Amino acid sequence: MAKNEDQFKKVISHAKEYGYIFGSSEIYDGLSAVYDYAQNGVELKKNIREYWWRSMVYMHQNIVGIDAAILMHPTTWKASGHVDAFNDPLIDNKDSKKRYRADVLIEDYAEKLNIKAKKEIAKARKRFGDAFDEEQYVTTNPRVVKYLKEQKDVLERMARSLETENLADVKALIEELGIADPDTGSKNWTEVRQFNLMFGTKLGASAESATDLYLRPETAQGIFVNFLNVQKTGRMKIPFGIAQTGKAFRNEIVARQFIFRMREFEQMEMQFFVRPGEEMKWYEYWKETRLKWHLSLGLGEENYRFHDHEKLAHYANAATDIEFNFPFGFKELEGIHSRTDFDLKAHEEYSGKKLQFFDPEMNESYVPYVVETSIGLDRMFLAILSNSLQEETLEDGSTRTVLKLPNIVAPVKAAVLPLVKKDGLQEIAQDIIETLKWDHNVIYDEKDAVGRRYRRQDAAGTPFCITVDHQTKEDQTVTIRYRDTMKQERISISEISEKIKQSLSYKEWLA
Ligand code: GAP
């Protein structure tokens, strides 16, 4: 098994074992690509959401939040273009009967070319040492040039074909590249067809009177239809933003890679309304701001990169992904899109209501342009979880599994442990819990030897362990143990809360 695949399997089983994620309705053998967040998972998810919300809403005087309904008037989706254009190109393999996204098959092929080029570069770097000039090598080495050119050509041709709805050419490309079913190796493909990703549902009691609705495929439209409500009631001036977190639903053809691609998931989106013509300035601003937010969590700068879109969505004039290095490689974590005035104009047209802003400085009304930031909460969860799970070899040669979650998002901040279950130590530990619980999510743990309890909390991601022992009775001090360094120090009970608080300051993390 490849190292990364092995690491990914570990992440999935760890998520279950330590109460982060369960498969949905597991007792009925589960439901494909649907997951439940368990007791620790729900806390981690809530904390990530809070970290995002604070950075977007509380840190920007011109951004406010809303919580729109999942069900919306069906015309919303006609106006937004989702009824006509929210499709994935799918292809079936006639032998294996497996269904794939045609664009994903081609992108995977292109990524392999990129990996080949990278391998050549790495080999050359090793060979030439300090004298290595990467820029020159990439532009002159025939093999690297060939791989990168082929990769570019393939992606460009796919983008062109998809944009012009030339699905026959998408199939032709798959055949020309000799792409085979990743599971079986068969190259016996059907035609490529479009498949709408929205889930339909019904509103109303009887079959005759029921209205066809959709479960929202993105939270953004709840923001657009409320644009004027918020602008007027909040007396907002352009530029301003509306943020929202909430569930979205997509009938994904290829739902795989655990919580990376789910059918029911959560988004954290912000639509920023700007003057027409100023959208590129704000697009750059949000690219930089969002990347900084990611870096603030300390998952490693090398694990992020931008990927500018070749193929733009029907509403965008510029778009990029912030990609993260997941155990299965660099993949989209967040999208930043310059959505033009497409959505508001379309809603004006379909609803017959004006969705314009009177700009007092310009003394004119216009439909604002929009820059959107859109991140999947579940993907962010996976990025943090997979990056934090580590196997460490200790000085004595033993190993420990530790989940080095950023403290600010860790589900449980501290575990309070009586060294033994007698001599009044349990009562003192419970008293400490009673004091700490007002400010922090803390737990009590008395089962097993203290060393085992430490390891259990390391693996669960708890940043602090507070141990109450016999000395505590004499001098009101405890041992505080730090998850990441395993260092221990003696502090007084009255200092514990402050010590934990210091590591959880939003100001420190976000600034
Ligand atoms: N409003 C724009 C929009 O929805 P998107 O690129 O389709 O854009 C935004 O989705 C983000 O939502 C993605 O970057 C990803 O993090 C998350 N996302 C999309 N589909 C998902 C799925 N099936 N499962 C989990 N997260 C998903």
Residues whose N, C-alpha, C, O or C-beta is under 5 A from the ligand:
A	BS01	GAP	P217 E218 A220 R250 E252 I259 F260 R261 M262 F265 Q267 E332 L333 E334 G335 S374 I375 G376 D378 R379
